Amino acid sequence: MFAEARNTVRRARVDMSPLIDIVFLLLIFFAVTTTFLEQSGMDLELPESSTAGATETASILVEVGANREIRFEGEGVTLQQLEERVGALSSEDSARVTVRADRTMEYGFVIEVVDALRRAGAGGVSLPMVPRQQ
């Protein structure tokens, strides 16, 4: 009886299928929860500043192009349409707005856009810039 037991050696086997399942679940989890930054459709050249710092991300993005083109969340709008849309959003919550204006844009028009946003009830308006190269 002992002789038969010595001849039959059992080898330990590691089943890989649970490990593969976990790896695929982790892959799916990270693919679903990863946020992707969406770049705007306008080609803007932001003004430079020696004191520029990191700006917090706002819930609404407004872009002003060099040819007085206004984009609200990537869609072209007029100044009045911008005010209406932001007003509809800010009635639910005081929305923070980021205004990205081209450096060649005239100052007065950018102020008109900021005024329209404030009239619409925007909670805060930020104007981002890029750090100046030394």
Protein Blocks (a to p, Z undefined) as FASTA:
>chain_A
ZZmmmmmccdddddfklmmmmmmmmmmmmmmmpccddddfbdcdddddfkbccddddfbd
cdddfkopaceehiacdfklmmmmmmmmmmmpccdddddddfkbcfklmmmmmmmmmmno
pabdcdddddddZZ
